[in-house]
């Protein structure tokens, strides 16, 4: 399963100013990109970030997000993704194609 995950700091909460903590977050993202858990990860210039996350279940997604080093200060907006081609196939079939 694929999920589009937006992240941002929780309102009124910011992580401590710690080079080590941000290095851990950078390393965590690099490791998840390398092992295929993340397809991509981007910064949003207006604040926060977005990633495509691969997980076998909602529980597995929760486990992935919970392991992020900045998780205690982060809130998430999660959207399940489906293959757009399948949606078009369903529409074509529904219209008699």
N, C-alpha and C positions, 0 to 999 in steps of 0.2 A: 504494500500500500504506500502511496505517496501523499505527503502532506505539505502544504504551503504554510510556513510558520513565520509570522511577524513577531518580532520581539522589541521590547522597549523597557526602559527602567520604570519601575513602579512609581506612581505619583508620590513625590516628596521623598523618594529614597534613591540614594546613589551609593555605589560601592566605595569602599575606602580608596584613597589615592595610593595605590600600591602597584609598582611596576611588576612585582612577582605575580600578583593576581591577574593582571592583564596579560602577562606572558603565559600563564596557565590557560587562560581563555583562548589565546591565539593558538597555542599548542593543541588544545582540545579540538578546535575547529579544523586544524590541519590534519589531525588523526582521523576525524570523522569523514573528511573529504577523501583521505587516502583509503579508508576501509569501505567506502561506498555508502555509509550511513547518510551523508549529505551529498546531494548531487551538485549543489552550489550554495554559496553563502555570500550575501552582499550587505554592505552598509547602505543605509538610507540617509542621504545628506541632511534631511530635515530632522533626523534623530531615529535611532533604533536600527534594526536590521531585518533581513528576510532570508530564508533558506528553504530549499526543497529537501525534505527529510524522508528517508525510506525507513519504514517500520512495518513489521508483520501484523501489528495490532495496535489498538489505542493504548493498551497497557505498555507495550514495547516503546511507543512514542513517549509516554510519560516517563519511562525509565531513561530514555535518551535525554530528554529535556531536563530531568532532575539531576543528571550528572554534569551539566554545564557549570563551570566554576563561578559564573556570575549569576546563577539561578536564584540565589536568595534575594536579589535586587531586581529581578526580571519578571515581567508579565508577558504572556503569550497570547496571540490570536491565531487559531489553528483552523485551516480549511482543508478538508479532504479533497484530493484531486482524482479525476478519472480521465481516461483517454478520450480526447475530443472526437477521434475517428469513430469510436463506438456510439457516441451520441448522434453523429450524422447517420450512421448505419441504422440506428433505431428510427430516426426521422424518415429516412428513405423508405424503410419497411412500412412505417405507419401510413405513409402516403401512397402505398401500393407499388413501390419500386422494387 
